[in-house]
Amino acid sequence: MIEATLCFPLRNRSDDGTDEVLLIEKRRGLGEGWYNGPGGKRETGETFRECAARETREEVGLEVEPAALEKAGELTFLLDGEGHTNCHVYRTRSFTGEPTASDEARPEWVSVDEVPYDQMWDDDSRWLPGVLEGRTVRGEFRFAGGEPLDEAAFVDHDLEWDVSLESGRDGSP
Ligand SMILES: Nc1[nH]c(=O)nc2c1ncn2[C@H]1C[C@H](O)[C@@H](COP(=O)(O)OP(=O)(O)OP(=O)(O)O)O1
């Protein structure tokens, strides 16, 4: 099973109080051409928080402290009945730097009310709105149709909201 992360930096615009989330338009890899949060696969020896912070730095140049990330979700994506990816979802209002484009990602601040769910993974509209409202979620999402996952069809899902994520499946929150 692939172990991966997503990170959603949030800010409150000082001029009109709009809550915004930093999304990326993914330029390569899984989900290329779609919007998502910064994130990616965990490397050997990293905690999930360290992975989320590294991917956020590498993809958009924002510095986030692993300890300042708030765990918001644990998602399992299954493909044709088999576990494909475990995704650990974080959010944070604490970061430094200005988002900058990279080979992997074009960053864009988007109002939390205007997230482009029609240009994202089909599962995102099920879990991301609650995550952006500050809730916690555990979910299982089933896809069918063979590899790659981003060309498979989203079939169905189960979600549990307002769960305790203090201890992740591997013991690291
Ligand atoms: N169904 C899904 N919904 C979603 O919102 N994000 C998903 C998803 N399935 C995978 N992802 C995310 C998790 C993770 O952030 C990312 C994994 O994409 P990649 O394999 O391109 O990872 P990397 O950016 O680490 O790539 P490399 O740099 O090539 O290792 O896709």
The ligand as an SDF file (V2000), in Angstrom:
LIG
                    3D

 31 33  0  0  0  0  0  0  0  0999 V2000
   -8.1530    9.5440   -4.6410 N   0  0  0  0  0  0  0  0  0  0  0  0
   -7.3330   10.5440   -4.2870 C   0  0  0  0  0  0  0  0  0  0  0  0
   -7.8290   11.7400   -3.8890 N   0  0  0  0  0  0  0  0  0  0  0  0
   -7.0200   12.7740   -3.5350 C   0  0  0  0  0  0  0  0  0  0  0  0
   -7.5260   13.8410   -3.1770 O   0  0  0  0  0  0  0  0  0  0  0  0
   -5.6670   12.6820   -3.5500 N   0  0  0  0  0  0  0  0  0  0  0  0
   -5.1550   11.5280   -3.9290 C   0  0  0  0  0  0  0  0  0  0  0  0
   -5.9310   10.4210   -4.3080 C   0  0  0  0  0  0  0  0  0  0  0  0
   -5.0750    9.3890   -4.6230 N   0  0  0  0  0  0  0  0  0  0  0  0
   -3.8160    9.8680   -4.4520 C   0  0  0  0  0  0  0  0  0  0  0  0
   -3.8700   11.1580   -4.0310 N   0  0  0  0  0  0  0  0  0  0  0  0
   -2.7410   12.0260   -3.7270 C   0  0  0  0  0  0  0  0  0  0  0  0
   -2.0120   11.6030   -2.4940 C   0  0  0  0  0  0  0  0  0  0  0  0
   -0.6320   12.1670   -2.7630 C   0  0  0  0  0  0  0  0  0  0  0  0
   -0.5670   13.5210   -2.3020 O   0  0  0  0  0  0  0  0  0  0  0  0
   -0.5110   12.1700   -4.2610 C   0  0  0  0  0  0  0  0  0  0  0  0
    0.3950   11.0780   -4.7800 C   0  0  0  0  0  0  0  0  0  0  0  0
    0.7950   11.4960   -6.0280 O   0  0  0  0  0  0  0  0  0  0  0  0
    2.2050   11.1500   -6.6220 P   0  0  0  0  0  0  0  0  0  0  0  0
    2.2820    9.6570   -6.7730 O   0  0  0  0  0  0  0  0  0  0  0  0
    2.4100   11.9990   -7.8330 O   0  0  0  0  0  0  0  0  0  0  0  0
    3.1120   11.5490   -5.4120 O   0  0  0  0  0  0  0  0  0  0  0  0
    4.4470   12.3240   -5.3860 P   0  0  0  0  0  0  0  0  0  0  0  0
    4.1740   13.7830   -5.5470 O   0  0  0  0  0  0  0  0  0  0  0  0
    5.1620   11.8640   -4.1480 O   0  0  0  0  0  0  0  0  0  0  0  0
    5.1820   11.7990   -6.6410 O   0  0  0  0  0  0  0  0  0  0  0  0
    6.7120   11.5290   -6.8010 P   0  0  0  0  0  0  0  0  0  0  0  0
    7.3520   12.8460   -6.5130 O   0  0  0  0  0  0  0  0  0  0  0  0
    6.7660   11.0650   -8.2250 O   0  0  0  0  0  0  0  0  0  0  0  0
    6.9990   10.4540   -5.7920 O   0  0  0  0  0  0  0  0  0  0  0  0
   -1.8140   11.9630   -4.7830 O   0  0  0  0  0  0  0  0  0  0  0  0
  1  2  1  0
  2  3  1  0
  2  8  2  0
  3  4  1  0
  4  5  2  0
  4  6  1  0
  6  7  2  0
  7  8  1  0
  7 11  1  0
  8  9  1  0
  9 10  2  0
 10 11  1  0
 11 12  1  0
 12 13  1  0
 12 31  1  0
 13 14  1  0
 14 15  1  0
 14 16  1  0
 16 17  1  0
 16 31  1  0
 17 18  1  0
 18 19  1  0
 19 20  2  0
 19 21  1  0
 19 22  1  0
 22 23  1  0
 23 24  2  0
 23 25  1  0
 23 26  1  0
 26 27  1  0
 27 28  2  0
 27 29  1  0
 27 30  1  0
M  END
$$$$
